[in-house]
Amino acid sequence: MCPVRAYGDPGAARDGGQPEPSADKLDLAQRSLVLAHRSLGLAQRSLNLAQRSLGLAQRSLVLAQRSLVLAQRSMGLAQRSLGLAQKSLDLAQRSLDLAQRSLDLAHRSLDLAHRSLNLAQRSLCLAQRSQPGPSADSLGLVQTAWT
């Protein structure tokens, strides 16, 4: 609808109060209407792009959340692996300690065996010296004692 012109307008008397719009004004109004339609189209396109961007942002957020969950799981598994490695290291250290104790006991057993051998040789010498006849010393059968 076109606006009503004020009383005294030259075009108002012809149509019973409705003046004829000038060609320039009509052309300007049509151009404004075309520009308004274009602006509306551009605004609609901008809205569509914004909605697409929002959808992509939401998808990115979901993927980021999934990545975070996977990273947390990986970190949990890494912590478990680290704990198991620490337990394995502790067990290896215990095994090494036990092996060292076994080695120490073996050395002690060897020392005791040498002492027993020395005592046995001394006993043999004493027994042979107390008997009449040639001694084991004179026959070269007695070895020197281990210390």
Secondary structure, 3 states (H helix, E strand, C coil): CCCCCCCCCCCCCCCCCCCCCCHHHHHHHHHHHHHHHHHHHHHHHHHHHHHHHHHHHHHHHHHHHHHHHHHHHHHHHHHHHHHHHHHHHHHHHHHHHHHHHHHHHHHHHHHHHHHHHHHHHHHHHHHHHCCCCCCHHHHCCCCCCCC
